Amino acid sequence: MIQQNPKDWSQGFWGSEHPETAALRVQKDYVDTMISLKRENMDRIYAYINTLIEKAKEELGHARSGGSSGDHRRMALKQHVDEIAAYLKGQALDVQLPNTYGERGGANLGHHYVLEDVPAFFGRVKCVIDQWYDSHLLAVYDEVVILVKPKGQTVAGTSNSVS
């Protein structure tokens, strides 16, 4: 036999939420929003620089193959490398550029980057951008810890109240 619930709850009570639960839900929504806002820009920058590196690697492969379009490919590679360096500089990150051929390259190659030095440049860029991304993630984590820390407590869980 199924017993009917003797208490008939009103419709207004069905959708109600305990105030502490509501406060936790609102706090979680706020923290999630703050994390996504902070991460969105970081993720875009990280993805953009990695895309530039991939394009430059492709140009490096074409420039190494030589042929009649070798000079154009070297110029495209130089533009990609310069763009990567400029974008990093805009993020307050400084990376040493690859060497150029200079005088030993003559008029044709003098201003182009030495192809053998470019992969090391890509490695430095990848290392710097990974460290930048990790440090920003740690900063976001620190901000989240501050946001979710209960009032009257430090991060270690001890009370800040004066007795």
N, C-alpha and C positions, 0 to 999 in steps of 0.2 A: 504494500500500500504506500503510495506517495503522499506525503503530508504537505499540504499547502503551507506556504510561509505565512504565519499569522500576522506579520507586520507588513503593511502595504506602504512601500516607500513612494514618496511623491516623485514626479518626473524631474523636478529641479534637483533632487538629491542624486539621481542616477549619474548625471554628468559632473558632479562636483568632485573636487580634488582637495586633498588635505593641504593646508597652507604650506607646510614644510616640503611636501612633495612638489607643489607648484614652484616654490622658491628654488629647489634643486633643478627642476626642469628648465626654468628660465635661466638659471646660472649656466647650466650645461649648454643651452642654445646660444647664450652669449659667448661662452668660451669657444664653442665650435665655430661661430661666425668670426671671431677675432683670429682664430688660427687660420681659417680659410682665407681671410683677407690678407694676412701677413704672408702666407705661403704662396698665394697666387702670383704676386710679383716676383718672388724668388724663383718659383718654378718656371715662369716665363723667361727670365734672364738666363737661367741655367740651360733650358732647352734651346734658346736662341744661340747661345755661344756654342753649344754642342753641335747644332746644325751648321753653323759657320765652319767649325772644325772639319766636319764631314765633307762639306763642299770644297774646302781648301785641300783636303786629302785627295779628293778626286782630281782636282787641278794639278796637284803634285804628281800624281800618276801619269797624267797626260803630258806634263812638262818633261818628265823623265823619258818618255817614249820618243821625244824629239820630233823629227819630221818637219814638214814645212810650216806647221802651225805652232811649233815649239816656242817661238818668241811671244806669240799671242797667249799661249798657255802660261808662260812665265809671268807675263803681265797680269793675267787674271789671278794667278797664285799670289803675286805681290799685293794686289788689291784686297784679296781675302785676308791675308796675313795682316795688312795694315788696318783693315776693318776690325779684326779681332782685337788687335792691340789698342785701337781707339776706343772700342766698346769697353774693354777692361779698364782702360784709364778713366772712362766715364763712371765706372763703379769703384774708383779709387784703388784699383789693382794695377800694379806695374809689373810687366813681364819683359824680360830682355828679348829684343828682336833677333832673328837670325842674322848672321853676317851677310854682307853684300859682296859681290865680286870685286867691286871697286876698280882700281886701275888695272888689275890683272885680267879683268874681263873685257877691257876695251870699251869702245863706244856702244857696242851692242848689248853687252851683259853687265856693264858696270853698275847699274842701279838695281839689278835684280838680286834676289836673295840666293845664296849658295844652297842648291837643292839638298845637299847632304846635311845641312844645318836645320832645315825646316822641320823634320820629324822630332828633333829634340825640342824645338819651340812648341810643337803641339803637345808634347809631354809636359812641359812646364805650364802651359795654359791649362791643361786638364788637371794637373795637381793643384794649381792656384784656385781654379774655379770650384773644385771639390772641397778644398779647405774653406773657401768663402761660404759655400752652401752649408757645410756642416756647422760652421760657427753661427750662421744665421738661424739654423734649426735649433741650436742650443739656446740662442737668445729668445726664440719663440717659446721654447720649453720653460725657460726661466720666467717669462711673463705669464705663462699659463699657471705655473706653480703659485705665483703671487695672486692671480685672479681667483684660484680655487681654495686658497688658504682660508680656513675658518677664522672669523674675527676673534681676536683675543689670543691667538696662538701663533707661534713662530713656525717656520717650515719644519723644524725638528719635532714639533708636537708639544713643546712646553708652553706654558701660559705666560702671556705678557701682562696680565692683570696684577695690580699692586694690592697686597694684602694689608 
